[in-house]
Amino acid sequence: MNRPKVKIGGTEYELVLTTAATKEINDKFGGLSKLGDSISGSEGIEAACWLVALLANQGIRRRNLFSQTKEPELTAEAVEILTTPAELPDLTMACVDAIKMDSQRLVESEEELGSKN
């Protein structure tokens, strides 16, 4: 499975939507369904940078867990400083791709349940 990746400040980051990230999105935005409104709204740049950092950090945390390394995590501020506004649409689309990839089974399950009722 080819995971979505982004390059920030010359470093490539794998984007992963984990259960922990989903909980953080729920706490900040009220759920995945409301995330899109936040990214395209007046606070879009801040929300997009936060999301990029969140999903990139899930990949970092996984590597750190499995390889016992101590790779530093990204902050939303670092994403803001290391990227340009022209890069944000591609970064946001990579996040959308990661969210779709990692929540695909959940969506399929909901559709299957709906067709059985």
VENNORZI-V132336 format. One record per residue. RES is the residue in one small letter. PSI is psi in whole degrees, -180 to 180 (NA if undefined). D_LAST is the distance of its C-alpha to the last C-alpha in whole Angstrom. Layout:
res->{RES;RES}
psi->{PSI;PSI}
d_last->{D_LAST;D_LAST}
This chain:
res->{m;n;r;p;k;v;k;i;g;g;t;e;y;e;l;v;l;t;t;a;a;t;k;e;i;n;d;k;f;g;g;l;s;k;l;g;d;s;i;s;g;s;e;g;i;e;a;a;c;w;l;v;a;l;l;a;n;q;g;i;r;r;r;n;l;f;s;q;t;k;e;p;e;l;t;a;e;a;v;e;i;l;t;t;p;a;e;l;p;d;l;t;m;a;c;v;d;a;i;k;m;d;s;q;r;l;v;e;s;e;e;e;l;g;s;k;n}
psi->{122;110;146;140;152;155;123;123;32;-1;137;135;135;134;130;131;104;173;-40;-42;-39;-41;-42;-39;-42;-43;-40;-40;-11;14;165;-35;-25;-8;-43;-40;-38;-39;-33;-6;-164;-24;27;-44;-45;-45;-41;-44;-39;-44;-43;-47;-44;-51;-36;-39;-27;-41;-42;-46;-39;-47;-44;-39;-47;-31;3;33;176;50;131;149;158;153;159;-36;-41;-41;-42;-41;-36;-1;166;159;-31;-26;-20;-42;-42;-39;-43;-42;-36;-38;-43;-43;-42;-42;-44;-45;-45;-10;7;-44;-41;-44;-45;-40;-41;-40;-42;-42;-41;-36;-18;-17;NA}
d_last->{32;34;34;35;38;40;44;46;49;50;48;44;41;38;35;32;29;29;28;31;31;27;29;32;30;28;31;33;30;27;25;25;23;26;29;29;30;33;34;35;36;40;39;38;41;41;37;37;40;38;35;37;39;36;35;38;39;36;37;41;40;38;41;43;41;41;45;47;48;48;47;47;44;44;44;43;46;47;45;46;50;49;47;48;46;46;44;41;39;39;38;35;34;34;33;30;30;30;27;25;26;25;22;21;19;17;16;15;13;11;10;9;7;6;6;4;0}
